[in-house]
């Protein structure tokens, strides 16, 4: 059984390859990269606002909207779900990679 993200990715690929009347995903692909990026930005802002408001259900729903639009972006750019999974897996193996803060000399 596939996970929800993989299933979403497959549906988005299907919509890109086979246009469906009334499909919002097809609409995004028709409008192109600028529209897709605009929606990603809007959804990111909505996640921030929902998180700031502190209602977890709203935040979770906005995160889902953002993930959907990022998935459309991935398909548009030819980035596979496997590529993302591999990067996340490699990053999960790293430990102790806390970034050091830049020290500012306030006397200069």
C-alpha positions as CSV (number, residue, x, y, z in Angstrom):
1,X,0.0,0.0,0.0
2,X,1.3,3.5,-1.0
3,X,1.5,6.3,1.4
4,X,-0.7,9.4,0.9
5,X,2.1,11.5,-0.5
6,X,3.0,9.0,-3.1
7,X,-0.6,8.6,-4.1
8,X,-1.0,12.4,-4.3
9,X,2.2,12.6,-6.5
10,X,0.8,9.9,-8.8
11,X,-2.5,11.7,-9.2
12,X,-0.7,15.0,-10.0
13,X,1.5,13.2,-12.6
14,X,-1.7,11.7,-14.1
15,X,-3.4,15.1,-14.4
16,X,-0.3,16.6,-16.1
17,X,-0.3,13.8,-18.6
18,X,-4.0,13.4,-19.2
19,X,-6.0,16.6,-19.0
20,X,-9.4,16.4,-17.2
21,X,-12.2,18.9,-17.6
22,X,-12.7,21.0,-14.4
23,X,-9.5,19.8,-12.7
24,X,-7.8,22.4,-10.6
25,X,-4.5,20.6,-11.0
26,X,-4.8,20.7,-14.8
27,X,-5.6,24.4,-14.5
28,X,-2.4,25.0,-12.6
29,X,-0.3,23.2,-15.3
30,X,-2.1,25.1,-18.0
31,X,-1.3,28.5,-16.3
32,X,2.4,27.5,-15.9
33,X,5.2,27.9,-13.5
34,X,4.4,31.5,-12.5
35,X,0.9,30.5,-11.3
36,X,2.3,27.4,-9.5
37,X,4.9,29.4,-7.7
38,X,2.4,32.1,-6.7
39,X,0.2,29.5,-5.2
40,X,3.1,27.9,-3.3
41,X,3.9,31.3,-1.9
42,X,0.3,32.0,-0.9
43,X,-0.1,28.6,0.8
44,X,3.2,29.1,2.7
45,X,1.9,32.4,4.0
46,X,-1.4,30.8,5.1
47,X,0.6,28.1,7.0
48,X,2.5,30.8,8.9
49,X,-0.8,32.7,9.7
50,X,-2.5,29.5,10.8
51,X,0.4,28.5,13.0
52,X,0.5,32.0,14.5
53,X,-3.2,31.7,15.4
54,X,-2.4,28.5,17.2
55,X,-5.3,26.3,16.0
56,X,-3.6,23.0,15.0
57,X,-6.4,21.7,12.9
58,X,-6.2,24.9,10.7
59,X,-2.4,24.7,10.6
60,X,-2.6,21.0,9.5
61,X,-5.1,21.8,6.7
62,X,-2.9,24.7,5.5
63,X,0.2,22.4,5.5
64,X,-1.8,19.9,3.4
65,X,-2.6,22.7,0.9
66,X,1.1,23.7,0.8
67,X,2.2,20.1,0.3
68,X,-0.3,19.7,-2.6
69,X,1.0,22.8,-4.4
70,X,4.6,21.8,-3.8
71,X,3.8,18.4,-5.3
72,X,2.4,20.2,-8.4
73,X,5.7,22.2,-8.5
74,X,7.7,19.0,-8.2
75,X,5.9,17.4,-11.1
76,X,6.2,20.6,-13.2
77,X,9.9,20.6,-12.6
78,X,10.4,16.9,-13.1
79,X,11.4,16.1,-9.5
80,X,10.3,12.7,-8.4
81,X,9.0,11.6,-5.1
82,X,11.9,9.1,-4.9
83,X,14.4,12.0,-5.3
84,X,12.8,13.9,-2.4
85,X,12.6,10.7,-0.2
86,X,16.3,10.0,-0.9
87,X,17.3,13.5,0.1
88,X,15.2,13.3,3.3
89,X,16.7,9.9,4.1
90,X,20.2,11.2,3.7
91,X,19.5,14.2,5.8
92,X,18.0,12.1,8.5
93,X,21.3,10.2,8.9
94,X,23.1,13.4,9.8
95,X,23.6,14.2,13.4
96,X,25.2,17.1,15.2
97,X,25.0,19.4,12.3
98,X,23.8,22.4,14.3
99,X,24.9,25.5,12.4
100,X,27.2,27.9,14.3
101,X,26.1,31.5,14.5
102,X,28.2,34.2,12.8
103,X,30.0,36.2,15.4
104,X,29.8,40.0,14.9
105,X,32.5,42.2,16.1
106,X,30.6,45.3,17.3
107,X,33.8,47.3,17.8
108,X,34.7,47.5,14.1
